[in-house]
């Protein structure tokens, strides 16, 4: 076990605000990092660049929202931001170099790598502890903990489940990789190599609910249902859909968005949908019937979106997700 001290970087008190009435460019006259993380607290009407305090040219490889705080993973650090603090700041936590990604857990944050090694940091702690040493499968893509405490690890060769806090594991899906999970009203959905898969028995059995010969890109909970992004091999584009019957049936909501191979994310805040697209961030106020471009893309990158309460976070990445 190693203990990694938290290192406070510095405070930033005056985030730059970008109204959507003038979208031509996003300017930041301050020195240091900028356009790494943006946020909006008013439904996308204005955007703040909250990158100051992060290293310049930082390339985020992981982004997690947990208990109204956000964590950006890059290089040998995790950078932590508390949105509602009176003096916003980023803290850097030195991070084990061999662990490539992060994910939220019920009581803290997971760290894991492709080789099948896991750590966990509990809420309020400043140390990382080894986890799931009895899991002996490599090529790990994700780790997910349900509200009831069941654990799932998605790998290149399928999906594994534990009901005893990681002491033992059982493979519950064998048809290729599994990467992203969401849970709502005892329904589990995940992105997979064959589309979107669904389970209603705690993850013991899985059925494909969206399959077009392509893959699942993203899955999110929305009010009264779910939203998903998949790759369509016929049109060679990514499609955006919603479901309001627990993930059984799905309706396309992307007719008003330009077709693209790089649509990265779909979230809901209040009554609005927000979509991260190569052209920028789109918003729909009518459940996807029509869309409006709110914020143009930055340097050809695609916004990956996340939501915490009513706050939207946007991270521009090359190629999207």
Secondary structure, DSSP 8 states (H G I E B T S, - for coil): -EE--EEEEEE----EEEETT--S-----SSS--SS-EEESSTTSEEEE--TTS-TT----EEEEETTEEEEEETTEEEEEETT-SS-EEEEEE--TT--EEEEETTEEEEE-TTS-EEEEETT--EEEEE-TT----SEEEEEE-TTS-EEEEETTEEEEESSTTSS-EEEE-SS-EEEEEEETTEEEEEETTEEEEESSTTSS-EEEE-SSS-EEEEEEETTEEEEEEEETTTTEEEEEEESSTTSS-EE--TTS---S---EEEEETTEEEEEETTEEEEESSTTSS-EEEEE-STT-EEEEEEETTEEEEEEETT--
